[in-house]
Structure formats: structure tokens, C-alpha cells
Amino acid sequence: MQNRRNFLKQASLMLAGGLVAPQLLSSCGGKSGQAAATASESSKYIGLQLYSLRDLVKEEGIQKVLETAAKMGYKNLETASYDNGKIYGLAPAEFKKMVNDLGMKCTSAHLGQAFTKEKEAEVMSWWDQAIDAHNELGVKYMVQPWMPVNDKTTLDDLKMYCDYFNTVGYKTAAASIAFGYHNHDFEFRKIDDQLIYDYLLDNVSPNHVFFEMDVYWVMMGGGDPVAYLKNRPSQFKAIHIKDEKEIGASGKMDFKPIFDQMYANNVKDWYVEVEQYTNNDPVARLLHYRVASFFMFAYLEYSFNRVDFASSMICFQSLAKFSISGYSKSAPASNKT
């Protein structure tokens, strides 16, 4: 008898042997069509952090990169290029139209400023302009993806940053945008026996600062992504799904319990990100992430009894015949070699 482990194994084999495009799910009919429809509904939340395609942005321009992302099936984008009121060098309204015309939307943005008491007025003025720009862009989230930490950093410095983040969070809330912080691995060092990440979680205003967990960096820092999600469900509104290169290849990440807990927490905003490319090919890596994430969500639909096992398997078996070559015809090839 097939069980959940075999189901997940089947999905993994299909990833290895033949990636499939989400739009092909329409080929599943009857009860399997219900499985496809439910999984497809969940897959719409899979977003892309545009930092993943940073080299292509430089080489081919943002328009072609957005076209590539759209053809891969991504619907939600998280930006990583803001400067002086512009997004990727464009006015917010112009960039928004470019994204919307391709059937996507910007839901989040990475940006930020270092803070000192001496430069408080200057920094807050910077945020005022940034909030106006991203309000026009229509994002739900504005996320600072770093903070300065070194061997001389004290708990007083961390408290200053918590207060700073709270102030920015009050400002973004006035524009109906949530403000968040994205971690790396350095937040899992200790200062005076206090784990930096825990200190930040404990000392920001939870009503005005959320956390976007990068599960890979939590793991690399020695933390447990699942435990954080389980113990502090209200503080994590968005997630970065990432591995060293392609998802699952390192053997270091156990994504199933992470997705299980995300699903239990009703986390609906998450973004895949690639920091290193196999064979210098970010497009192939992101296609792999897109489909791997899709399969994981389909598995969860089965696990939580939203569709029955037999219907799910019929759908997956009907999809197995589609190969990556068939889908790649619709996506532009990378110039990388």
C-alpha cells in the first residue's frame, strides 16, 4: 500500500526525472483535477526574491528578467533594488505596470539603512521617501535584510536597533505596510549570553515589526526553523525558502517539517531565493525551486486531508510524462555557460 512517505518519494523522483509546469495541472481531470486545483491554489503563494537573478538584471535588464520569472510561473515578487525613490531604476508606477502586465505583482521589498542617533533625522527622512515609493508600488511588506553586528556590538546597540525598527514599523503601518527584519546566520551568535536573534524577537514591538525567516541561514547559524515557527507563530509572516544551491541538494535542509509548520501557521507569503548557482545558471535553479515548492504544497494538501491520496497520486502520475525540455521551450535560456 502506498503511504505518505512513498507519495513524497514519488514527487521527488518526478523532480529528478521530469520537472513539470504548473499550468499542466489542468490536464488532470475528475478527482485528480480537484487535487490539481487545490494544489494550484496553494502554489500561487510561491514568490521569488529578485536578488536570485541579480546577475541577469545587470546583463539583460529588468524587463527580460521579469519576463523570465513570469514564464517560470512565479506570481509574487520581492524586490531587492531601491534607491532614491526608484525601483530598479524606474519610477514605482512604471515598475508596477511592468510587473502587472506580466501577470505578477510585487508583494514585498528588501531595503534598509544603518542607524545611528546622530543620523536619526536623515535616516527617517530616507524611510519617508521609501515608504511613499513602496506604497505606490503596492507592497504588503518592507523588509530590512541586515543590521551591522561585529565583535564590539553590545546589547545596548541591539536595543537601539530594536527601537529603530519599532519606529520604522510605526511609519510603514501608517501606509498599511508591515515592516520586517530578515535574518542571516550572524544573529545566532551570543552577546553577553544572549542569542542575538532571540533578543531581537523579544525586544521589538510584535505589532509593528515582524520577522521574515530565512530557513537556510537559521539552520547555518545552528537554529531550528521549525521550533521558531512553532514557538512564535505570530512573529513570522513571511519565509525565505533556500538551500546552498538547488533546493534539497545539500542534504542539510529538511524542508518537509518546515512546510508542515508553515502550513499549520497559515503562512501564505514565502519566497524562494538562490545565492549560489550550479553551472552559473540561475534560471535552471529557480525553475527547480518553483516546481519543488509546488510539489511540497501538493503533498501538504494531501497530508491535511484536503484531497484524498488516490486523487493526488493519479494527478502526479499523469504529470510525470512531462519533461523539463518541454517546459523550457517557453522560458528563455540563460546566457551563462
N, C-alpha and C positions, 0 to 999 in steps of 0.2 A: 504494500500500500504506500502510495506517495504521501509524504508528510511535509511539514513546513521547511525542514532542512533541505529536502530534495527539491522543493519549489525554488528556494533561494539558489541552490546549486544550478538548477535549470536556467535561471535568469543569468547567473554568472557565466555559464557556458555559452549562452546566446550572446553575451557581451564579447566573449573571446572569439566566437566563431562568426558572428554577423550582427553588427550594430544595426538598429532599426530606427527609422524616423518616426516621431510621434504621430505625424499625420497618417501613417499607415495603419494606425489602430482602427480606423474606420472600416477596415476590411473584416474585422471581427463582428459576426452577427449574433443574434439571439442573446442567450445568457452571457456568452463571452463578450458580446457587444456591451452589455451592462458593465462587465469588468473593465473593458476598454474605456468606456465613457467615464466611469468613476475614477480610474487612474489618470485619464487625460485631464479631468477637472483638477486633481491634485497637482499634476505636472505644471500647471500654469503658474505655480508659485516659484518654480525654479528660476532664479535670477543669475545674472552674470556681472561680476565685478570687472569693469572695463580695463583695469590695471593688467589683467591677464593678457590683453592684446596691445600692450604699450609699445612694443617694437613695431608692430604693424601700423599703429597710429602714426608713428614717425615716418615710416617708409611709404605708406599708401594713403594716409589721410583718414580723418574720422568718418567721412561718408562711406568709404569702401569697407571700413571695419564694422560699421553699423549694419551694412548690407550682409556681411558675413555672419554676424551674430543673429540677425533675423532669419537667415536661411538655415541656421543650425537649430532654430526652434525656440530660442530664448525670447521671453516676453517682457521680463523686468530687468532693468539695468541699474547698476550702481556706478556712478561716475567717479573719476579719480583725477580730474584736471579742472581746477578752478583758479582763476587769477583776475583780480581787479574787475569783478563784475561779469566775467565771461566764463563760459563752459567750453572747454576745448577750443578756445579762441573765438567762440561765437557768442552772440547775444543769447540770453536764456530762451527767449521766444523762438529764435531761429533754430537753436539746437533741439528744443522740444518738438517743433514741427518736423524736423528731420527724423527724429526718433519715432514720433507718432505715425508719420507717413509710411513707415516700415512695419507697422503693426505692433510696436513696442511702446513702453513707457519708462520713464525714469522714476524709480521709487526711492532711491537713496543716493547719497553723495558722501565721498570721503574728502575731507578738507580740515584745516586746523591751523592754529597759531600757538607758538610758545608764549608763555605768560610770565611777566614779572610785575611787581607792584608799581615799579617806575613807569612801565609802558601800558598801564591798565587802560587809560583813555584811548590810546592808539589801537590797542588790540580790540577793544569793544567797538570802536568805530569800524574796524575791519569786519567784525562779525555782523554789524548792522547792514553793511553793504552786501555781505554774503547771504544773509537771510533774505533780503529783498530779491536777490538773483534767484535763489533756490525756491522761494515762494512762487516766483514767476515760472520756474521750471516745473513745479508741481510735485516735488518730492514729499514723501512721508517722513523721511529721516535725514538728518545731517549728522555725520559721524566723524569724530576726531580719531584718526588711526594711530596716534603715537603721543608720547609725552617724554620729556627729557629726564632720564634717570642715569646716574653714574655712581661711582663709589663714594661720592661726597653727599649724595642725596639723603635728606633726613625725613623723619615723619612730619616735621613742620612743613617741609616742601610738599609732601604728598597732601597734607591738609589744605595747603594753599591751592593746589590743583583741584582738589575736590570742591572747594568754594568757587573756584573759577568755572569749573564745569557746571556747577549749580546755576551760576549767573547766566552762562550761555544758554542753559536749558530753559530758564525763565524767558529769555529773549525769543528763542525759537518757538516756545509754546504759544506766545502771543501771535505767531503767524501760523498756528496749528501744525507745526512741525516738531517732531520729537528729536531730542538731541541724545546722541550716544557716544560711547567710547569703545574702540576696537583694540583688542589685546595683541601682543606678540608673546614671546616667551620670557622676556626680562621681568614681567610682572610677577613671576613666580620665584623671584629672589626674595630674601628677607632683609628687612631693616629693623634693627633692634627687636629681633624675634617676631616681627610682624610680616606676614606674607603681603607683598605689595598689592596683589590682586584682591585679596580679602579686605585689606584696608580700604581700597577704593570702593568696593561693593558696600562696605559698612558705613562709609562716611559721605557718600553723595546723597542727594535727595532722590529717593526712588521714584518720586512723582515727576521729576524733571530731568533725570539722567538715566538712560537705560544702557545695557551692555550688549554689544554685538560680539558674540563669542566666535573666535577663530579656533575651531576644534583642533586643528593641527598644531597650532602654537601652544595651546593649553597642554596637549599631550607632550610636546617637546620640552615644555617647562617642568614637566613632572606632575601636572594636574590631571584630574579626571573630568572630562567634559560631561559625562552622564551625571556624576554626583552634583556638579554645579547646577545643571539643568533641573535635577530633581529637588535639590535643596533650596533653590532660589528661582522658582519658575517665573515670578513676576518681573524679574530684573533682566531677563534675556528676551528681547523682542525680535532679534534678527540673528542669523547664524552664517558664518563662513564655512562652507564645506571644502576641504582641501586636503591634499596629500603632498608628498615630496614632489611627485610629478603627476602621472595619471592616477586617478582615484583607485585605491586598493593595491597598487603595485608595490608599495614599500613594505607591506606586511606589518607595518607599525600601527595602522589605524583599524579599529573595529567599528565600522560605520553602522552596523545594524542596531546595536543598543542606543547609539546616538540618535538615529532616525526614530527609533521606538519612543524615546523620551521627548524628542521634538514633537512627535505626533501627539503624545499624551498631553503635552503642554499647549497644544494648539498653536505652535509656532508656524506661521504661514509665510514669513519673509526670510528667504535664505538665498545665498549667492555662492556660486562656485568661483574659485579663483585658482589660477595657475601662476606659480612663481618661477618654476624651472620647466624647460621644455625638453622632451625627448626628441632627439634628432632635429632640434631647433624648429619644431613645428607646433606652434600654439593652437592652430586651428584644429588639428587632429586631436590634441589633448582636450580641448573644450568640447568637441563632439563626443568624445569618450565620457567626459564628466556629465554631459547633458543626458545621455542615454543611461548611464549607470544610475544617476539620480532618479530618472524616470522609473527604472525597474524597481529601485528600492521603495519608492512610494507605492507602486502597484503591489508589491509584496505586503506593505503595511495595510493596504486596503483589504487584502485577504486576512491578515492577522487579526484585524479588528472587526472581522465578520461583516464588512460592508459589501463584500461579494463572496460567493462560495468558491471553494477551492477548484472544483472541476471547471467552472466557467473561466477562472483565471488561467488554468493550465491550457485549455482549448485556445484561448486568446494568444498566449505566449507561443504555443506550438505553431499556430498559424503565422506568427510573425517571424519565426526562426528562418524561414526561407529567404528573407530579405537580407542582402549583404551590404556591407559598408560601401562597396563600389557603386551600388545602385543609388544610394543616398548622396554620395559625394559628388555626383554629377550636378546636383543642384547647388552645391556650395563651391565658391571659388577656391582654387588651390593656393597654398601659401607660396610666397617667393623664396621662402627659406629652403636650404638644402641640408 
